Amino acid sequence: MVALQVPDRFHVAFSYAGEQRDVVEPMADGVAQVLGQGYVFFAPWWEHYLAGTDADLKLQHIYTTAVLTVVCVSGRYGEKVWTLAEWQAINARVMQARASTDEAEKLGVLPVRVGDGDPPGLFANTIAPDVRGRTGVDCAALVLDRFRLIGGASAAGAVALAAAGHRVHVVEAGDTLDRLSGRYLGAALEWRSIARANGITDPLAIGRGDVLIIPEQRTSGG
């Protein structure tokens, strides 16, 4: 199995207490089906990167720079050394965003409830949707809806396509069909396969947030 490569910036990062892993993991899986596992930070997937003496600094960087950081609220989240350090960094991001005029910054932290109790410093007026008892697909749709508001995926379409077994890609700034073809299909010249799969007649017309179906890579001689 090839180790995941650390992106310049994660699209979505999940911060949670280990006791709530069973609640958080299906949500992370659903988001990864749409955005790609290499763009979703869920700690167990990134042990090869976190190992070492500077994990605290890496985590603070991840949670303060991710396009969307999902804070999984519970009493245990505020009681553990690691998650408390994460929460302090995330809370500083929240405070900074409150003074910003950039709407994307204000939307960049999404609190969801995964257990009883609150971490210290959580604003009394904070609305944290309770995801306990929801399906992984429903939880992922909630996260992707927020991502869409920031300028990311069209959640309904992307989740539906992924659930139907399609491989999908959410277009980011700088993406082109030939680059995506090189990444997914192994050859830039195969970009027409992606265009055909999505009914695209103008290869320059794709825009950030568009959800593209990625066809299967052709096998040699097939």
GURO-918978 format. One record per residue (C-alpha): residue number from 1; residue in one letter; x negated, y negated, z negated. Coordinates in nm, 4 decimals. Layout:
ATOM,sefi,markol,xx,yy,zz
ATOM,NUM,a,X,Y,Z
...
END
This chain:
ATOM,sefi,markol,xx,yy,zz
ATOM,1,m,0.0000,0.0000,0.0000
ATOM,2,v,-0.1412,-0.3398,0.1040
ATOM,3,a,-0.1666,-0.5923,-0.1807
ATOM,4,l,0.0515,-0.8998,-0.1443
ATOM,5,q,-0.1368,-1.2119,-0.0376
ATOM,6,v,-0.0867,-1.5166,-0.2576
ATOM,7,p,0.0880,-1.7956,-0.0621
ATOM,8,d,-0.0102,-2.1601,-0.0875
ATOM,9,r,0.3251,-2.2167,-0.2541
ATOM,10,f,0.5873,-1.9693,-0.3683
ATOM,11,h,0.9388,-2.0251,-0.2422
ATOM,12,v,1.1031,-1.8892,-0.5581
ATOM,13,a,0.9431,-1.8052,-0.8945
ATOM,14,f,1.1168,-1.6247,-1.1820
ATOM,15,s,1.0231,-1.7018,-1.5438
ATOM,16,y,1.1729,-1.4634,-1.7988
ATOM,17,a,1.1124,-1.2667,-2.1186
ATOM,18,g,1.0162,-0.9030,-2.0621
ATOM,19,e,1.3229,-0.7795,-2.2515
ATOM,20,q,1.5435,-0.9155,-1.9718
ATOM,21,r,1.3520,-0.7525,-1.6854
ATOM,22,d,1.6445,-0.5199,-1.6049
ATOM,23,v,1.8675,-0.8234,-1.5476
ATOM,24,v,1.6125,-1.0271,-1.3535
ATOM,25,e,1.4622,-0.7611,-1.1247
ATOM,26,p,1.7734,-0.6958,-0.9089
ATOM,27,m,1.8063,-1.0712,-0.8617
ATOM,28,a,1.4401,-1.1003,-0.7569
ATOM,29,d,1.4788,-0.8014,-0.5233
ATOM,30,g,1.7772,-0.9622,-0.3518
ATOM,31,v,1.5924,-1.2900,-0.3005
ATOM,32,a,1.2842,-1.1061,-0.1709
ATOM,33,q,1.4952,-0.9242,0.0888
ATOM,34,v,1.5693,-1.2624,0.2427
ATOM,35,l,1.2570,-1.4715,0.1815
ATOM,36,g,1.0009,-1.1913,0.1845
ATOM,37,q,0.8351,-1.0410,-0.1227
ATOM,38,g,0.5175,-1.2352,-0.0536
ATOM,39,y,0.6990,-1.5637,-0.1184
ATOM,40,v,0.8811,-1.4599,-0.4371
ATOM,41,f,0.7022,-1.4619,-0.7716
ATOM,42,f,0.8205,-1.1817,-1.0013
ATOM,43,a,0.5315,-1.1032,-1.2368
ATOM,44,p,0.5160,-0.7216,-1.1983
ATOM,45,w,0.4613,-0.7635,-0.8231
ATOM,46,w,0.1576,-0.9863,-0.8794
ATOM,47,e,-0.0470,-0.8051,-1.1449
ATOM,48,h,-0.3419,-0.7859,-0.9040
ATOM,49,y,-0.3452,-1.1674,-0.8932
ATOM,50,l,-0.2691,-1.2456,-1.2576
ATOM,51,a,-0.5297,-1.0109,-1.4087
ATOM,52,g,-0.8127,-1.2020,-1.5733
ATOM,53,t,-0.8734,-1.4687,-1.8364
ATOM,54,d,-0.6929,-1.7549,-1.6621
ATOM,55,a,-0.3448,-1.6075,-1.6211
ATOM,56,d,-0.1922,-1.8888,-1.8255
ATOM,57,l,-0.3279,-2.1487,-1.5838
ATOM,58,k,-0.2125,-1.9491,-1.2820
ATOM,59,l,0.1384,-1.9153,-1.4251
ATOM,60,q,0.1653,-2.2852,-1.5055
ATOM,61,h,0.0585,-2.3668,-1.1495
ATOM,62,i,0.3088,-2.1230,-0.9992
ATOM,63,y,0.6045,-2.2502,-1.1990
ATOM,64,t,0.5302,-2.6171,-1.1444
ATOM,65,t,0.4666,-2.5925,-0.7694
ATOM,66,a,0.7215,-2.3328,-0.6512
ATOM,67,v,0.9938,-2.4756,-0.4292
ATOM,68,l,1.2428,-2.3322,-0.6790
ATOM,69,t,1.1659,-2.2049,-1.0280
ATOM,70,v,1.4350,-1.9900,-1.1873
ATOM,71,v,1.4292,-2.0088,-1.5680
ATOM,72,c,1.5977,-1.7040,-1.7203
ATOM,73,v,1.7365,-1.8450,-2.0440
ATOM,74,s,1.7589,-1.6437,-2.3651
ATOM,75,g,1.6538,-1.6725,-2.7280
ATOM,76,r,1.3680,-1.4297,-2.6700
ATOM,77,y,1.2380,-1.6511,-2.3903
ATOM,78,g,1.1555,-1.9214,-2.6431
ATOM,79,e,1.0053,-1.6858,-2.9028
ATOM,80,k,0.7169,-1.5346,-2.7051
ATOM,81,v,0.3770,-1.6953,-2.6587
ATOM,82,w,0.3572,-1.6411,-2.2824
ATOM,83,t,0.7085,-1.7517,-2.1941
ATOM,84,l,0.6912,-2.0449,-2.4347
ATOM,85,a,0.3822,-2.1697,-2.2481
ATOM,86,e,0.5665,-2.1226,-1.9186
ATOM,87,w,0.8687,-2.3088,-2.0559
ATOM,88,q,0.6561,-2.6026,-2.1690
ATOM,89,a,0.5123,-2.6385,-1.8179
ATOM,90,i,0.8554,-2.6023,-1.6572
ATOM,91,n,1.0123,-2.8471,-1.9028
ATOM,92,a,0.7451,-3.1026,-1.8126
ATOM,93,r,0.8467,-3.0535,-1.4484
ATOM,94,v,1.2103,-3.1119,-1.5448
ATOM,95,m,1.1261,-3.4335,-1.7287
ATOM,96,q,0.9215,-3.5560,-1.4330
ATOM,97,a,1.2060,-3.4755,-1.1938
ATOM,98,r,1.4577,-3.6698,-1.4035
ATOM,99,a,1.2589,-3.9858,-1.3313
ATOM,100,s,1.2245,-3.9078,-0.9604
ATOM,101,t,1.4425,-4.0294,-0.6747
ATOM,102,d,1.3660,-3.7118,-0.4749
ATOM,103,e,1.6746,-3.4882,-0.4857
ATOM,104,a,1.4677,-3.1801,-0.3982
ATOM,105,e,1.2602,-3.2323,-0.7124
ATOM,106,k,1.5736,-3.2618,-0.9241
ATOM,107,l,1.7015,-2.9310,-0.7828
ATOM,108,g,1.3674,-2.7526,-0.8203
ATOM,109,v,1.4452,-2.5818,-1.1523
ATOM,110,l,1.7464,-2.3514,-1.1846
ATOM,111,p,1.8387,-2.2233,-1.5339
ATOM,112,v,2.0380,-1.8992,-1.5484
ATOM,113,r,2.1482,-1.7202,-1.8614
ATOM,114,v,2.0273,-1.3630,-1.9087
ATOM,115,g,2.0652,-1.3312,-2.2879
ATOM,116,d,2.1995,-1.4978,-2.6019
ATOM,117,g,2.0209,-1.7961,-2.7553
ATOM,118,d,1.8231,-2.0877,-2.6115
ATOM,119,p,1.4550,-2.1814,-2.5854
ATOM,120,p,1.3468,-2.4914,-2.7827
ATOM,121,g,1.3950,-2.8201,-2.6011
ATOM,122,l,1.6751,-2.7032,-2.3707
ATOM,123,f,1.9008,-3.0022,-2.3129
ATOM,124,a,2.2407,-2.9641,-2.4815
ATOM,125,n,2.4153,-3.0556,-2.1552
ATOM,126,t,2.2307,-2.7895,-1.9536
ATOM,127,i,2.4579,-2.5663,-1.7462
ATOM,128,a,2.3046,-2.2212,-1.7067
ATOM,129,p,2.5276,-1.9805,-1.5099
ATOM,130,d,2.5572,-1.6496,-1.6936
ATOM,131,v,2.4346,-1.3797,-1.4552
ATOM,132,r,2.4813,-1.0890,-1.6955
ATOM,133,g,2.7209,-0.8416,-1.5408
ATOM,134,r,2.6849,-0.9814,-1.1888
ATOM,135,t,2.5496,-0.7689,-0.9063
ATOM,136,g,2.1991,-0.8267,-0.7759
ATOM,137,v,2.3428,-0.9527,-0.4457
ATOM,138,d,2.5639,-1.2065,-0.6264
ATOM,139,c,2.2712,-1.3268,-0.8373
ATOM,140,a,2.0490,-1.3546,-0.5312
ATOM,141,a,2.3180,-1.5545,-0.3501
ATOM,142,l,2.3278,-1.8007,-0.6402
ATOM,143,v,1.9510,-1.8509,-0.6236
ATOM,144,l,1.9491,-1.8770,-0.2437
ATOM,145,d,2.2363,-2.1261,-0.2485
ATOM,146,r,2.0214,-2.3490,-0.4681
ATOM,147,f,1.7242,-2.2900,-0.2367
ATOM,148,r,1.9419,-2.3962,0.0566
ATOM,149,l,2.0278,-2.7233,-0.1185
ATOM,150,i,1.6564,-2.7966,-0.1437
ATOM,151,g,1.6230,-2.7342,0.2286
ATOM,152,g,1.5784,-2.3596,0.2362
ATOM,153,a,1.7836,-2.0568,0.3284
ATOM,154,s,2.1460,-2.0358,0.4326
ATOM,155,a,2.2344,-1.7998,0.1509
ATOM,156,a,2.5583,-1.6513,0.2772
ATOM,157,g,2.4223,-1.5663,0.6197
ATOM,158,a,2.0849,-1.4459,0.4982
ATOM,159,v,2.2207,-1.2212,0.2244
ATOM,160,a,2.4794,-1.0740,0.4606
ATOM,161,l,2.2154,-0.9970,0.7227
ATOM,162,a,1.9792,-0.8424,0.4673
ATOM,163,a,2.2609,-0.6366,0.3165
ATOM,164,a,2.3423,-0.5059,0.6646
ATOM,165,g,1.9867,-0.3744,0.6942
ATOM,166,h,1.8386,-0.6494,0.9094
ATOM,167,r,1.4926,-0.7875,0.8495
ATOM,168,v,1.5268,-1.1648,0.8272
ATOM,169,h,1.3037,-1.4703,0.8116
ATOM,170,v,1.3945,-1.8131,0.6787
ATOM,171,v,1.2334,-2.0797,0.8963
ATOM,172,e,0.9886,-2.3097,0.7203
ATOM,173,a,0.8219,-2.6279,0.8418
ATOM,174,g,0.5619,-2.5396,1.1052
ATOM,175,d,0.7192,-2.2080,1.2057
ATOM,176,t,0.7406,-2.1316,1.5776
ATOM,177,l,0.8687,-1.8228,1.7538
ATOM,178,d,0.5241,-1.7265,1.8784
ATOM,179,r,0.3747,-1.7595,1.5299
ATOM,180,l,0.6535,-1.5522,1.3811
ATOM,181,s,0.6099,-1.2966,1.6579
ATOM,182,g,0.2400,-1.2689,1.5791
ATOM,183,r,0.3141,-1.2292,1.2092
ATOM,184,y,0.5963,-0.9752,1.2319
ATOM,185,l,0.5516,-0.8055,1.5695
ATOM,186,g,0.1748,-0.8168,1.6024
ATOM,187,a,0.1647,-1.0218,1.9217
ATOM,188,a,0.2567,-1.3857,1.9864
ATOM,189,l,0.3768,-1.2939,2.3362
ATOM,190,e,0.6617,-1.0916,2.1862
ATOM,191,w,0.8427,-1.4110,2.0811
ATOM,192,r,1.1128,-1.3438,2.3416
ATOM,193,s,1.2204,-1.0381,2.1399
ATOM,194,i,1.3010,-1.2654,1.8460
ATOM,195,a,1.4735,-1.5119,2.0759
ATOM,196,r,1.6933,-1.2382,2.2265
ATOM,197,a,1.7828,-1.0968,1.8831
ATOM,198,n,1.9101,-1.4375,1.7752
ATOM,199,g,2.0627,-1.5645,2.0993
ATOM,200,i,1.8047,-1.8427,2.1240
ATOM,201,t,1.7730,-2.0054,2.4664
ATOM,202,d,1.5452,-2.2928,2.3628
ATOM,203,p,1.2430,-2.1645,2.1651
ATOM,204,l,1.1745,-2.5166,2.0357
ATOM,205,a,1.5204,-2.5542,1.8848
ATOM,206,i,1.4643,-2.3626,1.5591
ATOM,207,g,1.4649,-2.5727,1.2435
ATOM,208,r,1.3792,-2.5410,0.8772
ATOM,209,g,1.6359,-2.3326,0.6906
ATOM,210,d,1.7472,-2.1355,0.9973
ATOM,211,v,1.7829,-1.7627,0.9320
ATOM,212,l,1.6360,-1.5425,1.2049
ATOM,213,i,1.6806,-1.1689,1.2563
ATOM,214,i,1.3418,-1.0067,1.3132
ATOM,215,p,1.3640,-0.7055,1.5473
ATOM,216,e,1.1682,-0.3874,1.4864
ATOM,217,q,0.8104,-0.3859,1.6119
ATOM,218,r,0.7679,-0.1871,1.9302
ATOM,219,t,0.5598,0.1256,1.9076
ATOM,220,s,0.2941,0.1887,2.1703
ATOM,221,g,0.4276,0.4038,2.4506
ATOM,222,g,0.7851,0.3603,2.3228
END
